[in-house]
């Protein structure tokens, strides 16, 4: 997974705010996606990633439950994020997790948070289905921009550059990673590493400026996952709850959380 994150828009970006307000987002069941939409998703993905193929992309998509789609004012696809819902038991506790798959936003729209906010709102709706069941965001991170999203939206997440991962969180991360990636999960490093890359950022997008690399969070990501340029992915986890989200993300999450009545017990 990789998300483009820009915290402070430049003047040209600010001038495009009105256009960004015309962007539209939609959460679609993966099975309902039309073939031309999937083709457009792959075309966008392959613009930024190499070591991939249309067949691999389609196979990965079949493993997902839903896709958040971002479109511009002309209805052209300019971003997407796929996800799967996991129901499992770890150390005797039932829990749910949202696993993030392929995610990308076209460079011309870096800085918009429309896709991220729709994703968080949808996560709130998933939480509302069984509010007493712990819900986690489980993701494997291909780039530092995605890693920075964890601190932008949540308070406590793992791994964190300022403190060690608690045993309980490590147990959940290990369980989810082993179940999905089997031998490709290197528990000692906390990284998913395949013998051959299954998709990594092209060099022009993977390069990190010296000033940015000096940030403590970015530097930590590079130390933990130096093989990101070859497709290695850092396993990450954060709980999706009102208490653990920062104020803006909390408000968006609550919109989904309180939009419907609880539907049942933890699966």
Order of alpha helices (4+ residues) and beta strands (2+ residues): alpha-alpha-beta-alpha-beta-alpha-beta-beta-beta-alpha-beta-alpha-beta-alpha-beta-beta-beta-alpha-alpha-alpha-beta-alpha
